Amino acid sequence: METDCTRGQAPVNNAPADPIGPTGPLAALPAGTRLLHIGPHKTGTTAIQGALFAAKDELPGHGVEFPASTRHPMEAALAACARPAMIGDVVPTEQHWTRLLKQVEATGSRTSVISSEFFADAPDDETVARIVEQLGGERVHVLVTLRPLAKIMPSQWQQYVQNGLRMGYEDWLEHMLRKAPYEKPNPSFWHRHRHDRLVERWVRAAGADRVTVVVVDDRDRDGLMRTFEALLGLPEKFLQPVPDAANRSLTLAETEMLRKLNVEFRGNGLPDELYSKLVRNGAVMHMKNSCSPTAADVKISTPDWAVEAAGRIGAEMVERIAAMGVRVLGEPALLHALPVIPAQPGPPAGEARITSEVAAQALYGVLAAAAAAPVRHTAEAKSRTVHQTSSKELVRVLGHRCLKKLRRR
């Protein structure tokens, strides 16, 4: 359930406000700090990374460096955390991490900022401590951005579906909230989003005085930008949002279409590389870039029992974080307030339907990706007759032949 309204909260103030810390206006971090933004996922990371990268050439004029060659040094973060890539993507190696460390080292005594939500996936205390030490030890200041679980859950589920998940939303919620040990089908969820434990891991490595928690307020769309500006000592409104249609969440109908495609894809034993190229970077990417959701589109709706469970967990997390002695910016109560469900126009959630335009754009995305995808045939597949080949292998071979024909055209 994604909404801008929350019970018991003050009305939205559209006027930009100066970032305020616990004791007054927010002061910049000491010069030479290496600000490490670890996310986690679905907390405004993409927007911040886009704004920082867009301002990369102007940042040095204000004593700040963005030491990365891309908007998001994902492979470096995955390598540092010893985590695998998303299916079909470039395999992260130690070289990715070493390259980023050299870029950070080259910033010398200047302030620098590194941002990747995948740092939240660091598996244990030893890995977290090593990351902090390699990035500069006492010069590192860790920034954690948090949003309410009730808003993260639908966004994270549809993202998992974009990466191949086949489980429906309510079934997924049952596994995450009601079926111990709450690790199937996505063990990464609670590792990322049990936020008190996440903060605690990084406090043990960096110290409470070098960890800041920012509670993201969805009512203030530019609030996170202003907080980064204040921490980095940048002029107000220096960081500007960069439009990124590819980062938008899918509607319920789009997600369900993709989830059912995942079922067919996996049921036929097709390779991960093909999924990455044709589905995630083909169908999904083109659909998101070409089709904007309308007011009539049904959003992913979280059942009341799950919202209440998320609120209880959120209250526990806020209490534990408060006891750690870290600096908290924003309103902690937002992390466990129960959101109000706005009335949705159009059909009920169970009757959400994909439009012909969205379906056509998704199909075109597959075809465009297929036309550009390399084809790899195995000698075994070539040497067998049709009658000697299983139906699953036939699907793969026919798919390869279609790709070849498309490339010739």
N, C-alpha and C positions, 0 to 999 in steps of 0.2 A: 504494500500500500504506500503510495508516494503522494504526499500532500503537503501543502504549505501551512495547514492549520493545525494547531495543537491546543488541547484543553489547558486552560489556566495560564496561557502565555499572553504577553502584552501585545497590542496591535502592532502591525508592521510599521516601522519607521523608514520611509524610503530615503531620507536624507543620510548621506554618508557620515559615519561617526568615526572620530579618531580612535584607534585601537587603545583599549584601556587594560592595564595590568591589575593585579590584585591590590596594588598600593598607589595607583595613579596612571598617568599616561605611560604608554609602553616605550621603554628605552631600547635603543639599538644594542645588539650584542657587541662585546668587545671586538675591536679591529683584529683581524687575523683568525677569527672563529671559522671553523668548518661546520656549517650548518647541514646536518644530515636529516632530511625529511624521509621518514620510513612509511608514510601512509598511515593506516593500511588501505586496502582497496576500497573503492567507492566512497572516498571521503574528500573528493575534490583534487586528487593528485594530478589527473590529466590536465585540468585547467591551469594549475600552477606550473606544471612542466611546460605547457605551451607558452604561457606568458613569459616565463624565464628565458626560454630558448629564443623567443621572438626579440627579447631585449638583450640578447647575449653580447652584441657588439657595443651597446651603450653602457652596460653594467660596469666595465672597468673605469669609466669616467667618474664613477661614484665609489670606487674602491672595492668593488665586488666582482668576483669571477664565477662563471658557470662552466666548470671544467668537464665538459662532455661534448662529444662530437655530434650527438643526436639529442632530440628533445627528451628522450627517455632512455637512459643507459640500462635497459632491461637485461641484456645478456650479461653485463658486468655484475649486476645485482644477483642474478640467478647463480652465476658462477661463485660469487662470494658466499652464497648461502648453500652451495652444493645442491641446488634444486634443478630438476629437469626443465626443458623448454616446454611450451605448449605444443600440443601434438602437431607434428609436421614442420615445426619452426627450426631455425638455426640452433644447433646444439651449443649451449654456452660452454666456454672453456676458460681455463685459468688465464689465458692471454687477454680475454675481454676484461677481466678484473685488473690484471696487471697494467693494462693500457689506461684504465680509468685512474688507478693509483698514481701513475706517472703524470697524468694531466692535473690531478689534485696537487701533487708535489710541485709542479711547475708554477702554481699560483703563488708560491713563496709565502711572504708574510701577509698577503692580502686576504680579505674575507672571501670565502667561497661557499657555494651552496650546491648540494647534491640531492636529487630527489628520485626515489623509486619506491613504489609500494611493495615491491618484491623483497625489500629488506625486512619487511614484517614476517616473511617466511623463514627467516633464520631459525634453524631447527632447535638450537640449544644454547645454553649460556656460553659454552666455549666458542661457538661460531660468532655470537654477538660480540664477545670480548675481543676476538681477533679482528673483526671488522672495525671496531672503534679504535683499536691500537694501530692498525695499518693506515687508517685515515688521519691519524694525527694525535691519538691519545687524548690528552687534556685539552687540546684545541677543539675537540669535537663537541658540538651541542646537538642533542637529538630532539627533533620536533615530531610529535605524534598528532595527527589530525583525526578527530572522532566525530561520528554521526550516530544517531539512534539506531539500534538494531532493527527496529520496525521498518526503517527506511532502507537499511542496508540489505535485508533479507531478499526482497523481490529483485533488487538490482543484481545481487550476487548470484541468485539462482539463474536469471536469464543469461548472465555472463558465463556461468558453468555450461549452460545449454549451448552457447556459442562455441564452446570448446569441446562439445561432443556429448554432454550429459543427456540421458534418455528418460530420466525420471520426472514425473509431473510435479508441479509446485507443492500441492498439499501433501503428497507422499514424501517429498523431500523435506518439508517442514516436520513431518512426523519423525523422520530419521534424525534430523538435527536437534529436535527439542524433546522428543519422547522416548527414543530408543537408544538406551545406553549401549556402547560408550559414545554415541553421538558422532561417530567418525565415518559412517558410510552414508552416501557414496563419496563424500568430499571431506577427507580429513583436514584439509587446509582451512576449512571455514572457521572452526573454533580456535585454531592456532593463530589465525589472523584477528578474529573478532571477539575473542574473550579478552577485551581490551585491558582489563586490569592486569592480567598475566602478561600481556604483551608489554605494557609499560614497565612492569616489574622486571622483566628480563633485561631491558635496556638500562634501567636504573642500576641494576647490579653491575653492569659494565661501565657506565658513564658517571654514575653518582646522581642523586636526586637533584643537586644544584645545576646539573647540566642536561636536564630533561624538561622540556616544555610540552604541555598538552593543550591543544587548541580544540575547543568544542565548536564545530562548524554550525552556524545558524543559517538554515536554508532561507530564512526570511530576508537575510542581508546577502544578496548574491555576490557583492564585491568585498565582503568582510574579510575573507581569507586572503585576498590580494593585498588589502590594506595591512593586515597583520604581518605578512611577509615583508612588505615595504618597511614597516616600523622596525622589525627585528634586524633587517639588513641595512638600515640607515638610508633607505632610498627616498626620493621625493614622493609626496602623495600623488597617486594616480599614475605613477611611473609604469607599473605593471598593468597591462590591459588584456582582457580576455581575447583569445584567438578562436574564431568559429571552428568547430570540429564536429561535423555531422557524423563522422565515423564513430564518435564516442557516445552517441545517444543510446539510451536504453531501447530495447525492442518492446513493442506492444505485446499484449497477451496473444493476439492472433498470430503475430509474426513469430513469437517464441514457440508457440505450439506447432506451427508449420515446420519450424526448424527442428524441434524435438522429434517429431514424427519422421522427418528426413533422417535424423540421427539413428533412429530405430532401424530403418531400412538399410542405411549405410553399413551399420555394424552387423546387421543380420546377414549381409552378403559378404562379410569378411574383407571389405575393401581397405586398402592401406592408409595409414595415418597421413602420409605425404599427400595423397590424393584428396583427403578430407580438408587438409589445410589449404591447398590451392583452389579447389573447386567450391568448397562450401564456405569455410570461414573467410578466406580472402577473395572469394568469388561471389557467391550468392549473397552472403550476409553483408559484405562490405558495399557492394553495388546497391543493394536494397536500402541500406542506411544512408548512403550518399544521395540517392535519387528520390527517396520518398520520406516526407516529413509527416509525423503523426498529426492527426487532426483531433478536434475536440470530441468527435464521434468515436474515436478509437478507444477500445476497452483496455484499461491499464491492468497490470497484474495486481490482484487484490489479496491481501493477507487476511485469513480468517481471524475472528476475535480472539479465539483461544491462543493463537500464536502471538498476536500483538500483546496480549496480557502477559504471556510467558516472557516475551522479549523485554517488556517493561520491568518485570521482577528482576531479570538478570541484569538489566541496565542499572537498576538501583543498587544492586550488590556491587557492580563494577565501580560506580561512582564513589561509594563508601570506601572501598579498598584503595582506589587511586588517591582519594583525599588524605588517607593515612600515610602515604608514601613520602610526602614532603615535596613533591614536584610542583612547579608553577603551573597553574591551570588558568587558561584564558578563555573567557566566554562563560556561558551559563551551564553548569553541570546538570541542572535539572532537566535540560532538554534531552539528555541521554536516556531518560526513563519516563518522560511525560507520554501519556497515551494520546496518539493522534486521532483527530476527528475524521471520520470517513465522509468525504464529500460525495454528493449525489453524482453519479456518472450518467451522461446521456447515452442513448443508443441501447443496444441489446444487453441482456444480463451477461455477466462474465462467462457463464457456461455456453453462451451462444455466440461468442466472438467469432467473426468470420474474416478471413483474409480477403482484401479487395483484389480484383483482377489486375490492377495497376501494380500493386506490390508483388503479386505472384509473377507477373511478367518481368519486372525488374530483377527479381531474384533469379529467375531462369536465365535471363540475359547475362547476369553476372557469372553464372556457371559456364555458359557458352564462351564468354569473353575470356575467362580464366583457362578454359579448356583449349582454346585456340593458341594460347601462349605457353601452355604447359609442356614440358619435355616428356617424351614417352620412352619407357624402358620395357623392352620385351625380354622374357627369359627364354633360354634355349629349350627348356623343358616344355613351356607352353607352345612353342612353335612346332615341336616335333610330334605332338599328339594330334590325333584326328578329333573331330567334334564329338564323336561317339565315345571317345576315351577320356573326355574332359568333363569334370563336374560342372554343375550349373553355376556354382560360385566362381569357378575359374573362367567359365564362359563369359560371365558378366564382366570380369576384369579384362579379358582379352578383347571383347567387343568394345568396351570403353576405350581401350588403348587405340583400337583401329579408328574409332570415331574422332579421337583427338588428332590422329595423324592426318585424317582427311580434312579436318578443320584447318590445320596448319597449312596444308597445301593450298587451300582456297585463300 
